[in-house]
């Protein structure tokens, strides 16, 4: 068993599924302004988040393969691992009576978006479920990673979540179906320096509440967010979700970083972890 696996197991044992106990000796979580769903509900009449149509853009299988969306191809070598993760995540969400999941990591480029998308596509393959994947990584993009609509699906988009939150787009303009049944994605949109403030706004709180409540229990919402040790965005979003999945990279994420992350999430509903890029 690797040191990383031992560290993860130790942290999860100290917490339990119910998240009763946090990690000691880590860094103190930053103080964030809180906006509750109850406070945001007063704005419901003035915020138009209803939609009746989703843009459909059929993506060729060759593009999906290039984007490493392996769960779309049943003959893929790692498909069983993704299906196992799917079963575990859905079982835990059912126990929590929830339908929303935040996927994050300690550091950038550890595979959280890869995990979010392949998990979402796999869930959408269950005939009685639908999936909404929201790109909440709103920080400045790089040549290595722009936004998942472009990186994984090969879709060039002009509007996304930030455009909706800043009032420059309607929700119907940012919902995309990439030609995969029962799957809808929301791109991140333009990058903004005040992403944490946007994600903690009443408009975002109300949007999440709408995503979670508008559809029956068979709709699963996955929020792909930025790295915890790099930005506060994931902490902001963690207020709204039913469960959190932590992605760590073998031989890169250190034990100390895991401790810091678990301290930040000590009062949050962490339901599991994924060790990625095992060599």
C-alpha positions, 0 to 999 in steps of 0.5 A, a space after each residue: 500500500 502506498 504512503 498516499 493511500 495510507 494517508 487517505 485511509 487514515 484521514 477518512 478513518 478519523 472523519 468517518 462517513 458522517 464527517 464527525 471529526 476533522 484533522 488536527 494540526 492543519 491550517 485554519 480555513 479562511 473566513 468567507 462571507 456566507 450567503 444562505 439559500 434562505 437569504 437568496 430565496 427572497 430574490 427568486 422573483 427577480 432572478 430568471 433561471 428558468 429554461 426550456 431548451 438546451 443547445 445540442 452539439 453532436 461531438 464525434 467519437 474521435 474527438 471524445 477519444 482525444 479528450 480522454 472521455 473513456 467512459 463513453 467507450 465500453 471497451 476502454 481498459 479503465 471502464 470498470 474502475 469508473 463504474 465502481 466509482 459511479 456505484 460508490 458515489 451514487 450509493 453515498 448520495 442516496 444515503 445522504 438523500 442528495 443529488 449534488 457532488 463537488 469534485 476538487 483536488 489539493 493542487 491544479 492538474 491532478 485530474 479532477 476534471 477528468 474524473 468529473 467528466 468520466 464519472 458524469 458520463 458513466 452516470 448518464 449511461 444509467 437509463 433512469 438517470 440524467 446528469 448535469 456537469 457544471 464547470 466552476 473552475 473560473 480562474 484564469 485559464 492557461 494553455 494547459 487547461 482552458 475549460 472542459 468544454 474545449 479541452 475534453 469535448 472540443 467545443 468552442 463556447 462564447 458564454 458560460 457560467 460567469 456570463 450568466 452570473 454577471 448578467 450577460 447571458 441567460 441560463 438557456 444560452 449556456 446549457 449544452 448537450 454534447 450529443 451524449 444521451 441524458 448529459 448536459 454541461 455548463 461551460 465556465 465562460 469568461 475568466 474573472 478575477 472575482 470568481 469567489 465573489 461570484 460563486 458566493 453571490 445570491 444568484 449562484 446560491 439560487 441557481 444551485 438550489 434550482 439545479 438541485 430541486 427542479 428535477 427529480 432525484 434521478 438528476 445528478 449535478 456534478 460541480 467541477 471546481 478549482 484546487 482547494 490549496 490554490 483558491 477559495 472557490 471550492 470552499 465557497 461551493 462546498 456550502 451548497 452541495 450534498 457530497 464532496 469527492 477529493 481527487 489526489 495524484 499519486 507521487 504528487 499530492 503530499 501527505 501534508 497537503 492531504 492533511 491541509 485539505 482535510 482540515 479545510 473540509 473538516 465540517 464538510 460532507 466528504 464522501 470519498 477520494 480517488 487516487 489518480 495517475 497510478 503508475 
